Amino acid sequence: MRCTCVLRMPTYQCVFVLCYSLYSTMMNGQTVSQAPKKCRIVPSPIITPHPPRTPASSARSLSPRSTPRGRSRSPRGRKRSAGCMSADSDMGIWNDISVEDEALVLPNFVPKRNPGAQLVLDRMYSPLQLFQLFFPNSVVDTIVKNTNSYAKMRSEAGKKFLWVPMTAKELYLYIALVIYMGLLSTKTIVDYWSGKKIYNLPFPKSVMSRARFHAISWNLHLCNLEEDRANEQKKGTPDYDRLFKIKPLYTDIITACKTYFQPNRQLAVDERMVASKARISFKQYMKDKPTKWGYKLFVLADSACGYTWNFFVYEGKSSLATGKGLSYDSVMRLLDLSLLGKGYHVYMDNFYTSPDLLLDLLDKKTLACGTIRSHVQGFPRTRANELSERAQRGSTRWLREGKILFVRWMDTKMVSMCSTIHKAYDGSTVSRRVRNPKNVWEARQIPIPAAAKDYNKYMGGVDLSDALIGYYNVLHKTKKWYKTFFFHFVDIAVVNSLILHQHLLKTQNKTPLNQKDFREALVAELVGIVIPPSASEAKEPSTSCGQVPSTQETSTSAVEEQLCWPEYFGSDATSGRRVCVLCKILGHKVKTPVYCTKCNVALCFVSSRNCFKKWHTEKPSEDDEEK
């Protein structure tokens, strides 16, 4: 066989063609001796040097489009490492809902206290009494003292403003106006005192002057000045406390939230954003939240009512560096199991959920459920019978590893879940709009795993709390970051007080107030509150319009000292409580903070149960007292 080829191409390309021809001849069963005997090559006049390429290296450099016909090509993005391939045989296969899951033996629900409000259930509490559980007089006195010290320091530094020392009464009036401004919002704060007919709001003017309100807002301070200076000197060291400016109120609010309510079995863990654009290191950005810029709070809330039971402010990566990740440490810090008890169900999103966390919680007799990211360590890597991305809506796959259940369910998109609470499938269905064979949308019942159903039901505890706060938010724009937290703590106190009020009245088969009416009643009580001034406050004038009793009104004469007067055992209604004498005679054990100054006996003194009046008008016999 004789052939003559004339190639107008570089020399190295001609060599490649010749070698490829020899290779093809060998593959067709011909010997090397049967190759063409003569091949005249005419090189091109311009030769560009390139590194030589062998047929093997050329074949590796082929693009997917130039793959020879008939040769299979692996799907894009389906490459698996050796570790993943070996995991297929170890992790089993994904099961569908036709395979029955094993029955679970769950820990019993053993809370430390009975779920609900930790108050006297048959007693009537006013909105102010409930609010003072979170803002007691001791906290108010501390804020008043620190605010006066801060205002004095600023005035000595040359700041020009009119300041008269603030009293506890004025701080309550200030809080009342802040809550009122959440009920009735205007464009600017000045509009509340505007003399224009279009506004004409008499209530703010009757409570406090505009100048006084601004003076308190400018000088509001929560922490001790000397301790704050000492903390600032530790900046840059591990002993520095970033949240020291809010600590007096911050710690008291958290303690009160845990003390006066025991959550139900289902709990939710999630983040909360407090809006702010202040320039501070622990400000965060979260693109998926309605409030994108602000301070991040990790919150544990009751899934049924939205009660904020525990929370903490995220200070940065260094604040929770235990080596197991922020999500793990956040959940463990929020779950104060010494106060909660055993058998709780915790629901969380894919930021927190991991097999290690669920196993550690299970060791503490606490169950958990949540969505999970498929790339998290511990998630099954097997692809045997896995759920396809194009699976029909309602399709389910599940796999159990010991006490942990992994579920994949196709809704509008694939959802991956992890749980130590549920079986794979319990026969539940959910209504969804799907296309029928005629390509028409229709409502249809599709299967849903028990984990996904309960997650949708109980995960919204923090969102419910955020919604209750957002309806009548008292947050004001301020340049000081700690003032932003002060307003948010007022919101938490009001909403938690509302939830306690609703729980108490439901147990008494009475109709509770809605949030708007509750806030209106609270504002009215805060404005009308009467606090006897201390010896240091008696000589100090006040610029607010509220009537503060004078020393002559609060002083008692010799005649008045012989009469019976109600008085508190402690500094406020939450301390020094003793059993009411009259209730004890009637067979009830009810504690009260009030006693008679002359008779020296503890007596209830509330609108629903006025034992003070009954004791002095219908005094029981000596035989009854001995009983």
C-alpha positions in Angstrom: 0.0 0.0 0.0 1.5 3.3 -1.1 0.3 6.7 0.0 1.7 10.2 -0.3 0.4 12.9 2.0 1.3 16.6 1.8 0.6 18.3 5.1 0.7 22.1 5.5 1.2 22.0 9.2 4.1 22.2 11.8 6.4 19.3 12.1 5.3 18.2 15.6 1.7 17.9 14.3 2.8 15.8 11.5 4.6 13.5 13.9 1.4 13.3 16.0 -0.7 12.3 12.9 1.8 9.7 11.9 1.8 8.1 15.4 -2.0 8.2 15.5 -2.1 6.4 12.2 0.2 3.7 13.4 -1.9 3.3 16.6 -5.1 2.9 14.5 -3.5 0.3 12.3 -2.4 -1.8 15.2 -5.9 -1.6 16.7 -7.4 -2.8 13.4 -5.3 -6.0 13.5 -2.5 -4.9 11.2 1.2 -5.3 12.0 3.7 -2.6 12.1 5.3 -3.9 8.9 2.1 -3.1 7.1 2.4 0.6 7.8 2.8 3.1 4.9 6.2 2.9 3.3 6.7 6.4 2.2 5.3 9.7 3.5 6.6 12.9 2.1 6.2 15.7 4.6 6.4 19.4 3.5 6.8 21.6 6.6 5.2 25.0 6.7 7.6 28.0 6.3 6.8 29.4 9.8 7.3 27.1 12.7 6.2 28.1 16.2 7.9 26.1 18.9 5.5 24.3 21.3 6.1 21.6 23.8 5.6 18.2 22.3 2.4 16.4 23.1 2.0 12.6 23.1 -1.3 11.0 22.1 -1.9 10.0 25.8 -1.5 13.6 27.1 -3.6 14.9 24.2 -6.4 12.5 25.1 -6.4 13.7 28.8 -6.7 17.3 27.7 -10.0 16.7 25.8 -12.9 18.8 26.8 -16.2 17.0 27.7 -17.6 18.2 24.3 -14.8 16.5 22.4 -15.2 13.1 24.2 -15.2 10.4 21.6 -18.7 9.0 20.7 -19.6 5.9 22.5 -17.4 6.6 25.5 -19.4 7.2 28.7 -19.0 10.4 30.6 -19.7 10.7 34.4 -22.4 13.2 35.4 -21.2 16.7 36.4 -20.8 17.1 40.2 -21.1 13.4 41.0 -17.5 12.6 41.7 -16.9 10.9 45.0 -13.8 10.4 47.0 -12.6 7.0 48.3 -13.9 7.9 51.7 -17.4 8.5 50.5 -17.4 5.2 48.5 -16.2 3.2 51.4 -19.0 4.8 53.5 -21.6 3.3 51.2 -21.1 -0.1 52.5 -20.9 0.9 56.2 -23.9 3.2 56.4 -26.6 1.0 54.8 -29.1 2.3 52.4 -31.9 4.9 52.5 -35.3 3.4 53.2 -38.7 4.7 52.0 -41.9 4.9 54.0 -42.9 1.4 53.1 -40.2 0.1 55.5 -41.3 0.3 59.1 -39.1 2.1 61.6 -38.4 0.8 65.1 -40.4 2.1 68.1 -38.6 4.5 70.3 -38.4 4.5 74.1 -38.2 8.2 75.1 -37.2 9.6 78.5 -40.1 10.7 80.6 -40.9 14.4 80.9 -39.7 15.4 84.5 -39.5 19.2 84.8 -38.2 20.8 88.0 -41.4 22.7 88.5 -44.9 22.5 87.1 -45.0 24.2 83.6 -46.5 27.6 83.6 -46.4 30.8 85.7 -44.6 30.4 89.0 -47.0 32.6 90.9 -50.0 32.3 93.1 -52.5 31.0 90.5 -55.7 32.1 92.2 -54.4 35.7 92.9 -55.1 38.7 90.7 -51.9 40.5 89.5 -52.1 43.9 87.9 -49.9 44.7 84.8 -47.6 46.8 87.0 -47.1 44.0 89.5 -46.1 41.6 86.7 -43.8 44.2 85.1 -42.1 44.8 88.4 -41.1 41.2 88.5 -38.6 42.0 85.8 -38.0 45.6 86.7 -38.0 45.5 90.6 -37.4 48.6 92.7 -33.9 47.4 93.4 -33.0 47.6 89.7 -34.7 50.9 89.3 -32.8 52.4 92.3 -29.5 51.2 90.7 -30.3 52.8 87.4 -31.3 56.0 89.1 -28.1 56.1 91.1 -25.9 55.4 88.1 -27.7 57.9 85.9 -27.3 60.7 88.4 -23.6 60.0 88.7 -23.2 60.0 85.0 -25.1 63.3 84.6 -23.0 64.9 87.3 -19.8 63.7 85.5 -20.9 65.1 82.2 -21.9 68.5 83.7 -18.5 68.7 85.5 -16.8 68.0 82.1 -18.4 71.1 80.6 -21.6 69.7 78.9 -24.3 72.4 78.9 -27.7 70.9 79.9 -30.1 71.4 82.7 -30.1 68.5 85.1 -32.0 67.9 88.3 -31.2 64.6 90.1 -33.6 62.0 88.9 -35.9 60.0 91.2 -37.3 56.4 91.0 -40.7 57.9 90.3 -39.3 59.8 87.3 -37.7 56.7 85.8 -41.1 54.9 86.0 -42.6 57.9 84.2 -39.9 57.7 81.6 -40.5 54.0 81.0 -44.3 54.8 80.8 -43.6 57.3 78.0 -41.3 54.9 76.2 -44.1 52.2 76.2 -46.7 54.8 75.2 -44.5 55.8 72.2 -44.6 52.2 71.1 -48.4 52.3 71.1 -48.6 55.6 69.3 -45.7 56.3 66.9 -44.8 59.6 65.3 -42.0 60.5 62.9 -39.9 62.2 65.6 -40.0 62.3 69.4 -40.5 66.0 69.4 -43.9 65.6 67.8 -45.3 64.1 71.0 -45.0 67.6 72.6 -45.8 69.5 69.5 -48.3 72.4 69.8 -49.7 71.9 66.3 -53.3 71.0 66.0 -52.5 68.0 63.8 -50.8 66.3 66.7 -52.3 67.8 69.9 -51.3 64.9 72.2 -52.0 66.0 75.8 -50.8 62.8 77.5 -47.0 63.2 77.1 -47.2 66.8 78.3 -49.1 65.7 81.4 -46.5 63.2 82.3 -43.2 64.9 81.7 -41.8 67.9 79.9 -40.0 67.4 76.6 -36.7 68.9 78.0 -36.8 66.5 80.9 -37.4 63.5 78.7 -34.5 64.4 76.5 -32.3 65.0 79.6 -33.0 61.5 80.9 -32.4 60.0 77.5 -29.0 61.7 77.2 -27.8 60.7 80.6 -29.4 57.2 81.0 -26.6 55.0 82.4 -26.9 51.4 83.7 -23.5 50.5 85.3 -21.4 52.0 88.0 -18.9 54.6 86.7 -15.9 53.6 88.8 -16.3 49.9 88.0 -16.8 50.8 84.3 -13.5 52.8 84.3 -11.7 49.8 85.9 -13.2 47.5 83.2 -12.0 49.9 80.4 -8.4 49.6 81.7 -8.6 45.8 81.1 -9.4 46.4 77.4 -7.3 44.0 75.2 -7.0 41.4 78.0 -9.0 38.3 78.6 -10.5 39.9 81.7 -12.2 42.7 79.7 -16.0 42.5 79.7 -17.6 43.9 76.6 -21.1 43.8 78.0 -20.3 45.4 81.4 -22.3 48.6 80.6 -25.5 46.5 80.6 -24.6 43.9 83.2 -26.7 45.2 86.1 -29.9 45.0 84.2 -28.8 42.2 81.8 -28.3 39.6 84.5 -31.4 40.6 86.5 -33.7 40.3 83.5 -32.3 36.8 82.6 -32.7 35.7 86.3 -36.3 37.0 86.4 -37.2 35.3 83.1 -36.1 31.9 84.5 -37.6 32.4 87.9 -41.2 33.3 87.2 -42.0 30.8 84.4 -41.4 27.1 83.8 -41.6 26.3 80.0 -43.7 23.6 78.5 -42.0 20.5 77.0 -41.4 21.9 73.5 -38.6 24.6 73.3 -37.2 26.5 70.3 -33.6 27.8 69.8 -33.0 30.6 67.4 -31.3 33.9 66.8 -32.8 37.4 67.3 -31.6 40.6 65.9 -31.9 43.9 67.7 -31.7 46.6 65.1 -28.7 49.0 65.3 -26.0 50.4 63.0 -23.7 51.6 65.8 -20.0 51.3 65.3 -19.1 48.5 67.7 -17.2 45.3 67.3 -20.0 42.8 68.1 -22.5 44.2 65.7 -23.6 41.5 63.2 -25.0 41.2 59.7 -27.6 38.5 58.8 -28.9 38.6 55.3 -31.7 36.1 55.9 -33.3 38.1 58.8 -35.8 41.0 58.4 -33.5 43.0 60.6 -30.1 42.6 58.8 -27.9 44.9 60.9 -27.8 44.8 64.7 -26.9 42.9 67.8 -27.4 39.1 67.7 -29.1 37.4 70.6 -29.3 33.6 71.0 -32.8 32.9 72.5 -34.5 29.9 74.1 -38.3 30.4 74.0 -41.3 28.3 74.8 -42.8 27.0 71.6 -46.4 27.3 72.7 -46.6 30.9 74.0 -43.3 32.5 72.9 -42.1 33.3 76.4 -38.4 34.3 76.4 -36.9 31.9 79.0 -33.2 32.4 78.4 -31.0 34.5 76.1 -27.5 35.9 75.8 -25.8 38.5 73.6 -23.3 37.3 71.1 -20.0 39.1 71.7 -17.9 37.5 69.0 -16.0 34.3 68.2 -13.7 34.5 71.3 -16.6 34.5 73.7 -17.6 30.9 73.2 -14.4 29.2 72.1 -14.6 25.7 73.5 -13.5 23.8 70.4 -16.9 22.3 69.4 -18.3 25.3 67.4 -20.5 28.2 68.1 -23.7 26.4 67.4 -22.9 23.6 69.9 -21.9 26.0 72.6 -24.9 28.3 72.1 -27.4 25.5 72.7 -25.6 24.1 75.7 -25.4 27.6 77.3 -29.1 28.3 76.7 -30.3 24.9 78.1 -30.0 25.4 81.9 -30.9 21.9 82.6 -30.4 22.4 86.4 -33.6 24.6 86.3 -35.4 22.9 83.4 -35.3 19.2 84.2 -35.4 16.2 82.0 -37.4 15.0 78.9 -37.6 18.4 77.1 -37.9 18.5 73.3 -35.6 21.1 71.7 -36.2 22.3 68.1 -33.5 24.1 66.1 -32.5 25.0 62.5 -29.6 23.8 60.5 -27.2 26.3 62.0 -27.2 24.3 65.3 -28.1 20.7 64.4 -25.3 18.2 64.3 -25.2 14.5 65.3 -22.7 15.2 68.1 -25.0 17.8 69.7 -28.0 15.5 69.6 -26.1 12.6 71.1 -24.7 14.8 73.9 -28.2 16.2 74.6 -29.6 12.6 74.7 -27.0 11.7 77.3 -28.5 14.5 79.4 -32.1 13.1 78.9 -33.0 15.9 76.5 -34.3 15.2 73.0 -33.8 17.3 69.9 -34.9 17.7 66.3 -33.9 20.1 63.6 -33.0 20.6 60.0 -29.5 19.6 59.1 -26.9 20.4 56.4 -25.9 17.4 54.3 -22.2 18.2 54.5 -22.1 18.2 58.3 -19.8 15.6 59.8 -21.8 12.6 60.8 -24.5 12.9 58.1 -24.8 9.6 56.0 -22.7 9.6 52.9 -24.4 6.6 51.3 -26.1 7.1 48.0 -27.9 3.8 47.8 -31.6 4.4 47.2 -31.1 8.1 48.0 -33.8 10.7 47.2 -33.4 12.2 43.8 -33.6 16.0 43.2 -36.4 15.3 40.8 -38.4 13.1 43.1 -42.1 13.5 43.3 -43.4 15.9 46.0 -44.0 14.0 49.3 -41.3 11.4 48.6 -39.4 10.4 51.7 -36.2 8.5 52.5 -34.9 7.7 56.0 -31.9 6.1 57.6 -31.4 5.3 61.3 -28.0 5.1 63.0 -28.4 4.0 66.6 -30.7 6.5 68.3 -30.4 9.2 65.6 -32.9 9.3 62.7 -31.9 11.0 59.4 -34.8 11.9 57.1 -35.0 13.4 53.6 -38.3 14.7 52.4 -39.2 16.4 49.1 -41.4 19.4 49.5 -40.9 22.4 47.2 -37.3 21.4 47.6 -35.4 18.7 49.4 -35.4 19.0 53.2 -32.9 17.1 55.4 -33.7 16.5 59.1 -32.1 14.9 62.1 -34.0 13.8 65.2 -33.8 11.8 68.4 -37.6 12.2 69.1 -39.5 10.7 66.2 -40.1 7.6 64.1 -39.4 7.8 60.4 -43.1 8.0 59.4 -46.3 7.8 61.4 -48.9 8.1 58.7 -49.2 11.9 58.8 -50.2 13.9 55.7 -50.1 17.5 54.7 -52.0 19.5 52.1 -49.9 20.8 49.2 -50.6 22.2 45.7 -49.3 19.8 43.1 -49.7 19.4 39.3 -52.0 16.6 38.2 -51.5 14.6 34.9 -53.4 17.3 33.0 -50.8 19.9 34.2 -53.3 21.6 36.4 -52.6 22.7 40.0 -54.7 21.1 42.6 -54.6 20.5 46.4 -53.6 17.1 47.4 -52.6 15.3 50.6 -49.0 14.1 50.6 -47.1 12.1 53.2 -45.0 14.1 55.6 -42.4 12.6 58.1 -43.3 13.1 61.8 -40.0 15.1 62.3 -40.9 17.6 59.6 -44.5 18.0 60.9 -43.5 18.7 64.5 -40.7 21.0 63.3 -43.1 23.2 61.5 -45.4 23.2 64.6 -42.9 23.9 67.3 -39.9 25.7 65.7 -41.7 29.1 65.7 -41.3 29.9 69.5 -38.6 32.6 69.0 -40.4 33.9 65.9 -43.6 34.3 68.0 -41.7 36.2 70.6 -40.2 38.4 68.0 -43.6 39.1 66.5 -45.1 40.0 69.9 -42.2 42.4 70.5 -42.4 43.9 67.0 -46.1 44.8 67.2 -45.4 47.7 69.7 -41.7 48.0 69.6 -40.3 50.6 72.0 -36.8 50.7 70.4 -35.5 54.3 69.8 -32.5 55.3 67.7 -29.6 56.1 69.8 -25.8 56.5 69.5 -25.1 54.5 72.7 -25.3 50.8 72.2 -26.2 50.0 75.8 -29.3 52.2 75.5 -30.5 50.1 72.6 -30.3 47.1 75.0 -32.2 49.0 77.7 -35.1 49.5 75.3 -35.0 45.9 74.2 -35.1 44.7 77.8 -38.2 46.8 78.4 -39.8 45.0 75.4 -38.8 41.6 76.9 -40.2 42.5 80.3 -43.5 43.8 78.8 -44.1 40.7 76.6 -43.2 38.2 79.3 -45.5 40.1 81.7 -48.3 39.8 79.1 -47.7 36.0 78.8 -47.8 35.6 82.6 -51.0 37.6 82.7 -52.7 35.5 80.0 -51.6 32.3 81.6 -52.9 33.3 85.0 -56.3 34.4 83.8 -56.8 31.3 81.7 -56.3 29.2 84.8 -58.9 31.3 86.5 -61.3 30.9 83.6 -61.3 34.6 82.9 -60.7 36.6 79.7 -57.2 38.0 79.6 -56.3 41.4 78.0 -54.8 41.5 74.6 -51.4 43.1 74.2 -52.6 46.6 73.3 -55.0 46.8 76.3 -52.3 45.3 78.5 -49.8 48.0 77.5 -52.4 50.7 78.0 -53.2 49.5 81.5 -49.4 49.3 82.3 -48.8 52.8 81.1 -51.7 54.1 83.2 -50.4 52.3 86.3 -46.8 53.5 85.8 -47.9 57.1 85.6 -50.1 56.8 88.7 -47.6 54.9 90.8 -46.8 56.3 94.2 -43.3 55.6 95.6 -42.4 57.1 99.0 -39.2 59.1 98.5 -36.0 58.1 100.4 -34.3 60.5 102.8 -31.9 61.6 100.1 -34.6 62.2 97.6 -37.0 64.1 99.9 -35.1 67.4 99.6 -34.5 67.2 95.8 -37.0 68.9 93.5 -38.3 67.3 90.4 -39.2 68.7 87.0 -41.7 66.0 85.9 -45.4 66.7 86.0 -46.3 63.6 88.0 -47.3 64.2 91.6 -44.7 63.0 94.0 -45.8 62.9 97.7 -44.0 65.3 99.9 -42.4 64.6 103.2 -45.3 66.2 105.0 -47.7 63.8 103.3 -45.7 60.7 104.0 -44.8 61.6 107.6 -47.0 60.1 110.3 -48.2 62.0 113.4 -48.6 60.6 116.9 -52.3 59.9 116.3 -51.6 58.1 113.0 -49.0 55.8 114.7 -51.8 54.4 116.9 -53.8 53.3 113.8 -53.4 50.2 111.6 -51.6 50.8 108.4 -50.4 48.4 105.7 -46.7 48.2 105.1 -44.3 46.0 103.0 -41.9 43.6 104.8 -39.1 44.4 102.3 -38.1 47.0 99.8 -40.6 45.8 97.2 -43.4 43.4 96.6 -41.2 40.5 95.8 -39.1 40.3 98.9 -39.9 39.3 102.5 -43.1 37.4 101.7 -44.9 35.6 104.6 -48.0 33.5 104.9 -51.3 35.5 105.4 -52.8 34.9 108.8 -56.4 35.0 107.7 -55.8 32.7 104.7 -54.0 30.2 107.0 -57.1 30.2 109.3 -59.3 29.4 106.2 -57.0 26.5 105.2 -55.0 28.2 102.5 -51.3 28.9 102.4 -50.9 32.2 100.5 -47.9 34.4 101.0 -48.1 38.2 101.0 -45.5 41.0 101.2 -47.9 43.2 103.3 -48.4 43.4 107.1 -50.2 45.5 109.6 -47.9 48.0 111.4 -50.0 47.8 114.6 -51.2 44.2 114.7 -47.8 43.0 113.3 -49.5 40.2 111.2 -49.1 39.4 107.5 -52.3 40.1 105.6 -53.2 40.0 101.8 -53.9 43.4 100.4 -55.1 43.0 96.8 -58.3 43.9 95.0 -59.5 40.3 94.7 -58.6 39.3 98.3 -58.6 42.1 100.8 -57.7 40.2 104.0 -56.4 43.4 105.6 -60.0 44.8 105.6 -61.6 41.6 106.8 -59.1 41.2 109.6 -59.9 44.6 111.1 -63.7 44.6 110.4 -64.4 40.9 111.0 -61.6 39.9 113.3 -61.7 36.1 114.0 -62.1 34.7 117.5 -59.2 33.5 119.6 -60.2 29.9 118.9 -59.9 30.4 115.2 -56.5 32.1 115.6 -55.2 29.1 117.6 -56.3 26.8 114.7 
